[in-house]
Amino acid sequence: MRKIFFIILAAANLIFAQAKLLIYMDLQQTDHLKAYGITYNALKSGSTADWLLNYRGGSFMLDYTNELALKCRLKGVAFQTLSASEAANIYSYVQSDDQNMDVVRLEKAPKIAVYVPPGFKPWDDAVTLALEYAEVPYDKIWAEEILQGDLKKYDWLHLHHEDFTGQYGKFYASFSNAQWYIEQQTIYENEAKKLGFKKVSEMEKAVVLAIKDYVGQGGFLFAMCSATDSFDIALAAMDVDICDRMYDGDPPDQDAQKKLDYSNTLAFQNFKLEMNPLVYEYSNIDIQPAEIGSQQNDYFTLFDFSAKYDPVPTMLTQNHVNVIHGFMGQTTMFRKELIKPSVIILAEKAGTDQVKYIHGNYGRGTFTFYGGHDPEDYQHAVGDPPTDLSLYKNSPGYRLILNNILFPAAKKKKQKT
């Protein structure tokens, strides 16, 4: 009798060990954003997960444990418990040749850094809002850490809404007398001086070169809003002064446009600088509000990729909807004709030359640029209150950010386009 009991117990344990927990990510999910945090922290604790691309909105399959199930319940994340045979049927379905789906193994939680200046608040930036809400840990770093080589400690880097051209966001005309603007300029100038640079723009150029090298060595770069185009502009203007005297104390090179080197950039080419220091714009990369039209009709569409042959762009576009309401920023969208041919367009406004979301490779690493400031704050202004993500827990726009956070966890042999 005792022997039979142990046989039954062993069989029960085997069944339990094979049970799976499915975090489905379709319209039935109660909190899409927390689901990413649950998955990330499971990886951080040593577990693995499978990302079921295009299955129920890009679901996550993990080994079932009572602890994981409890965490899902506490965080309000919907899930389904599956037997070994039920899970096997889903894997078989996802991997079948007639389905545009696939399984990507997530193996290790990427170590995350966010590039931000002193005085940064999490609500200044959509990515840090998402990280805080999803409970994904991250470190804050700035110019000194970058230039002393700390990037090698991290798998994934997000660029806060930085102006890498050294023009302080080109807010001079509107906010040059505002206390926050004066304090910001002082902080940047002191940092440049401390690091041995005569100008903030020279410090920024050194930073973008270090970040570019980080990507080339295998890093994952994600940027939103002004950190996207200003990054490439700084790379193109590496050997030319594009800043006017109110930004760096001397006039810009009058032949700056002719001296741009587009071969240095990651994503954009053939763009024209906005040299007027009083105009709130860097170049013609950005799409202007008048071109976008009314807020009610501002939507962008995710491209559909082959999960089995293009797993990287498929991962980056996982969502429960494929048409998403737009949102503005200092850099809202990118002009298609100025995007390099090697760059993959992930989302655009249908029927226009307005691109929202792009991805590309450089060296052994990748970069992803996402236009706009906050997916749930259409026209975010300086001083606006922070977005409460508990009110937008199913935000498709924020999901695109969180796709990028999990992307580096994917088993490397699957990452090819």
C-alpha positions in Angstrom: 0.0 0.0 0.0 2.8 2.4 0.9 4.5 1.6 -2.4 1.3 2.4 -4.3 1.0 5.7 -2.5 4.5 6.8 -3.5 3.9 5.7 -7.1 0.7 7.9 -7.2 2.5 10.8 -5.5 5.4 10.5 -8.1 2.9 10.5 -11.0 1.1 13.5 -9.5 4.4 15.4 -9.1 5.3 14.6 -12.8 1.9 15.9 -14.0 2.4 19.0 -11.9 5.9 19.6 -13.2 4.6 19.5 -16.8 1.7 21.8 -16.1 1.9 25.2 -17.8 0.6 28.7 -17.1 -0.6 30.6 -20.1 -0.7 34.4 -19.9 -2.9 35.1 -22.9 -2.5 38.5 -24.4 -5.6 39.0 -26.6 -8.6 41.2 -25.8 -9.4 38.9 -22.8 -6.3 39.9 -20.9 -7.1 42.1 -17.9 -3.7 43.8 -17.6 -1.5 43.6 -20.6 1.2 45.8 -19.1 1.6 43.9 -15.8 1.8 40.7 -17.8 5.2 41.8 -19.2 6.4 42.5 -15.7 5.3 39.0 -14.5 7.2 37.4 -17.4 10.3 39.5 -16.9 10.5 38.8 -13.2 10.0 35.1 -13.8 13.0 35.2 -16.1 14.9 37.2 -13.5 14.2 34.5 -10.9 15.8 31.9 -13.2 12.7 30.5 -15.0 12.3 30.4 -18.8 9.3 31.4 -20.8 8.0 30.9 -24.3 6.7 33.8 -26.3 3.9 32.4 -28.5 4.1 34.9 -31.4 0.8 35.8 -32.9 -1.0 33.3 -30.7 -3.8 35.2 -28.8 -2.1 38.5 -29.1 1.4 37.2 -28.4 1.0 35.1 -25.3 3.5 33.9 -22.8 3.8 30.2 -21.7 5.6 29.4 -18.4 6.0 26.4 -16.2 3.1 26.4 -13.6 3.9 27.1 -10.0 1.6 28.1 -7.2 3.8 31.1 -6.6 3.6 32.3 -10.2 -0.2 31.8 -10.2 -0.5 33.8 -7.0 1.6 36.7 -8.4 -0.7 36.8 -11.5 -3.8 37.0 -9.2 -2.3 39.7 -7.0 -1.2 41.8 -10.0 -4.6 41.4 -11.8 -3.1 39.4 -14.7 -5.4 36.9 -16.3 -4.0 33.4 -17.0 -5.0 29.9 -17.8 -3.6 26.7 -16.2 -2.9 24.0 -18.8 -2.2 20.3 -18.5 0.8 18.9 -20.3 -1.4 17.6 -23.1 -3.2 20.9 -23.5 0.1 22.8 -23.6 1.4 20.3 -26.2 -1.6 20.9 -28.4 -1.0 24.7 -28.3 2.7 24.3 -29.2 1.8 22.0 -32.0 -0.8 24.4 -33.3 1.5 27.4 -33.1 4.4 25.6 -34.8 2.3 24.1 -37.6 3.2 25.2 -41.1 -0.2 26.6 -41.9 -0.2 29.2 -39.1 1.7 32.5 -39.0 2.9 31.8 -35.5 6.0 30.6 -33.8 7.5 29.9 -30.4 10.5 32.0 -29.2 12.2 30.9 -26.0 12.9 33.7 -23.5 15.9 32.7 -21.4 17.4 35.6 -19.4 16.0 38.9 -18.1 18.0 41.7 -19.8 19.7 44.2 -17.5 18.1 47.6 -18.3 19.5 51.1 -18.2 17.7 54.4 -18.9 19.8 57.4 -20.0 18.5 60.3 -18.0 19.8 63.6 -16.6 19.8 64.5 -12.9 16.4 65.6 -11.6 14.7 63.0 -13.8 11.2 62.0 -12.7 9.7 58.7 -13.9 6.6 60.5 -15.2 8.8 62.5 -17.6 9.1 59.5 -19.9 6.8 56.8 -21.2 9.3 54.0 -21.0 10.1 54.6 -17.3 6.3 54.9 -16.7 5.9 51.5 -18.2 8.9 50.0 -16.3 7.6 51.4 -13.0 4.0 50.1 -13.6 5.1 46.7 -14.8 7.6 46.5 -11.9 10.6 45.9 -14.1 13.8 47.0 -12.4 16.2 49.5 -14.2 19.2 51.7 -13.5 19.5 55.3 -14.3 22.7 56.4 -16.0 23.9 59.6 -17.6 26.9 61.1 -19.5 29.6 60.2 -17.0 28.6 56.6 -16.7 28.4 56.3 -20.5 31.8 57.8 -21.1 33.5 55.7 -18.4 32.3 52.5 -20.1 29.4 51.4 -17.9 27.2 50.5 -20.8 28.9 47.1 -21.0 27.0 46.2 -17.8 23.7 46.4 -19.6 21.8 44.5 -22.3 19.2 47.1 -23.1 19.4 50.9 -23.1 16.6 53.4 -23.4 17.3 57.0 -24.3 15.1 59.4 -22.4 13.7 62.3 -24.4 17.2 63.7 -24.9 18.4 66.3 -27.3 21.7 64.9 -28.5 22.4 68.0 -30.6 23.2 70.1 -27.6 20.3 72.6 -28.2 18.3 71.8 -25.0 15.3 70.6 -26.9 15.2 73.9 -28.9 12.9 75.3 -26.2 14.7 78.6 -26.2 12.0 80.7 -27.8 9.3 79.5 -25.4 11.1 78.7 -22.2 14.5 80.4 -22.0 13.3 82.4 -18.9 11.7 79.5 -17.2 13.4 78.3 -14.1 13.4 74.6 -15.2 15.1 75.6 -18.5 17.8 77.6 -16.7 18.5 74.8 -14.2 18.7 72.3 -17.0 21.2 74.3 -19.0 23.3 74.8 -15.9 23.3 71.0 -15.1 24.3 70.2 -18.6 27.1 72.8 -18.8 28.5 71.7 -15.4 28.5 68.1 -16.5 30.3 69.0 -19.7 32.9 71.0 -17.8 33.4 68.2 -15.3 34.0 65.7 -18.1 36.5 68.0 -19.9 34.3 69.4 -22.7 34.1 73.0 -23.7 30.5 72.7 -25.0 27.5 70.5 -24.1 27.2 69.6 -27.8 30.8 68.2 -27.7 29.8 66.1 -24.7 26.7 64.9 -26.5 28.7 63.8 -29.5 31.0 61.8 -27.4 28.0 60.1 -25.7 26.3 59.2 -29.0 29.5 57.7 -30.3 29.8 55.6 -27.2 26.2 54.5 -27.5 26.7 53.7 -31.2 29.7 51.5 -30.3 27.6 49.8 -27.6 25.1 48.9 -30.3 27.8 47.7 -32.6 29.1 45.4 -29.9 25.7 43.7 -29.5 23.6 46.1 -27.4 19.9 46.7 -27.8 19.0 50.4 -28.1 15.5 51.8 -27.8 14.6 55.5 -28.2 11.4 57.6 -28.3 10.5 61.2 -29.3 13.5 63.6 -29.7 16.1 61.0 -28.7 15.4 59.3 -32.1 16.2 61.9 -34.7 18.5 64.1 -32.5 20.7 61.0 -32.1 21.2 60.6 -35.8 21.6 64.3 -36.4 24.4 64.4 -33.8 26.1 61.5 -35.6 25.8 63.2 -39.0 27.1 66.5 -37.6 30.0 64.9 -35.8 32.5 67.3 -37.5 30.4 70.4 -37.7 28.9 73.0 -35.3 25.1 73.2 -35.8 24.4 75.0 -32.5 23.7 78.8 -32.4 25.2 81.1 -29.8 22.4 80.9 -27.2 23.2 77.2 -27.0 27.0 77.1 -27.0 28.3 80.6 -27.0 29.3 80.9 -30.7 27.5 80.9 -34.1 27.0 77.7 -36.1 28.9 76.8 -39.2 27.0 78.4 -42.1 27.8 75.5 -44.3 26.6 72.9 -41.7 24.0 71.3 -44.0 26.6 70.6 -46.7 29.0 69.1 -44.2 26.6 66.5 -42.8 27.8 62.9 -43.1 24.8 60.6 -43.4 27.1 57.5 -43.5 27.5 57.9 -39.8 23.8 57.6 -38.9 21.8 54.5 -37.9 18.4 55.2 -39.4 18.0 58.4 -41.3 19.6 60.0 -44.4 19.4 63.0 -46.6 17.6 65.1 -44.0 17.6 68.9 -43.9 18.5 70.7 -40.7 16.3 73.4 -39.1 19.0 76.0 -38.4 16.7 78.7 -37.0 17.4 78.5 -33.3 14.0 79.9 -32.4 12.1 77.1 -34.3 11.0 74.2 -32.2 12.3 71.5 -34.6 15.6 69.8 -35.5 15.1 68.8 -39.1 12.6 67.6 -41.7 12.7 64.0 -40.4 9.8 64.8 -38.1 6.2 65.0 -39.4 4.5 68.3 -38.6 1.2 68.6 -36.7 -0.5 70.1 -39.8 0.4 67.0 -41.8 -1.0 64.7 -39.2 -4.4 66.3 -39.1 -7.1 65.9 -36.5 -6.6 63.9 -33.3 -9.7 61.9 -34.0 -8.3 60.5 -37.2 -4.7 60.0 -36.0 -4.1 56.2 -36.2 -1.1 54.1 -37.2 -1.1 50.5 -38.4 1.3 47.8 -37.4 2.9 45.8 -40.2 2.2 42.0 -40.3 5.4 39.9 -40.5 6.1 36.2 -40.9 6.6 34.8 -37.4 8.6 31.9 -38.6 10.9 33.8 -41.0 11.0 37.3 -39.4 10.8 36.7 -35.7 12.4 39.9 -34.6 9.9 42.4 -36.2 7.2 40.0 -35.2 8.2 40.2 -31.6 8.4 43.9 -31.7 4.9 44.3 -33.1 3.0 41.8 -30.9 -0.3 43.3 -29.9 -4.0 42.6 -29.3 -4.9 45.2 -32.0 -3.1 46.2 -35.2 -4.5 49.8 -35.5 -3.4 52.1 -32.7 -4.3 55.7 -31.9 -1.5 58.1 -32.5 0.2 60.4 -30.1 2.5 63.4 -30.5 5.9 64.4 -29.2 8.7 66.7 -30.1 9.4 64.1 -32.7 6.1 62.5 -33.5 6.7 60.5 -36.7 9.4 60.0 -39.3 9.3 60.9 -43.0 9.5 57.7 -45.0 11.7 59.0 -47.7 14.4 59.9 -45.2 14.6 56.4 -43.7 17.6 54.3 -44.8 16.6 51.3 -47.1 18.1 48.8 -44.6 15.8 49.9 -41.8 12.6 47.9 -41.2 9.3 49.9 -41.0 7.2 48.4 -38.2 4.3 50.8 -38.2 3.0 53.7 -40.3 0.0 55.8 -40.9 -1.7 54.0 -43.7 -1.7 55.8 -47.1 0.9 58.5 -46.0 4.6 58.9 -45.8 4.3 59.1 -42.0 6.2 56.3 -40.2 5.8 55.7 -36.4 8.0 52.8 -35.5 11.2 51.4 -37.0 13.9 48.9 -36.3 17.4 48.2 -37.7 20.7 46.4 -37.2 24.1 47.9 -36.6 27.1 45.6 -36.1 26.0 42.9 -33.7 23.3 44.9 -32.1 19.9 46.5 -32.9 18.1 49.8 -32.5 14.4 50.6 -32.4 13.0 54.1 -32.7 9.4 54.9 -31.7 8.0 58.4 -32.5 6.0 60.4 -29.9 6.1 61.1 -26.2 3.4 59.2 -24.4 1.0 56.7 -26.0 -1.8 57.7 -23.7 -1.3 61.4 -23.5 -2.0 62.7 -27.0 -0.3 66.1 -26.8 1.9 66.0 -23.7 3.0 69.5 -22.6 5.7 70.6 -20.2 4.3 70.5 -16.7 1.4 68.2 -17.5 0.6 65.7 -14.8 1.9 62.1 -15.1 -0.1 59.4 -16.9 -1.7 56.9 -14.5 -1.1 53.6 -16.2 -3.5 51.9 -13.9 -6.1 53.6 -16.1 -4.5 52.3 -19.3 -3.5 48.7 -18.3 -4.5 47.4 -21.8 -2.8 50.2 -23.8 -1.6 48.8 -27.2 0.7 51.8 -27.6 2.5 51.0 -24.3 2.7 47.3 -25.3 5.1 48.2 -28.1 7.5 49.6 -25.5 7.3 46.5 -23.4 7.8 44.2 -26.4 11.2 45.9 -26.8 12.1 45.2 -23.1 11.5 41.5 -23.5 13.1 41.2 -27.0 16.7 40.9 -25.8 15.6 37.9 -23.7 14.9 35.8 -26.8 17.2 32.9 -27.6 19.8 34.4 -29.9 19.5 31.8 -32.7 15.9 33.0 -33.3 17.0 36.6 -33.8 17.5 36.9 -37.5 15.7 38.8 -40.1 
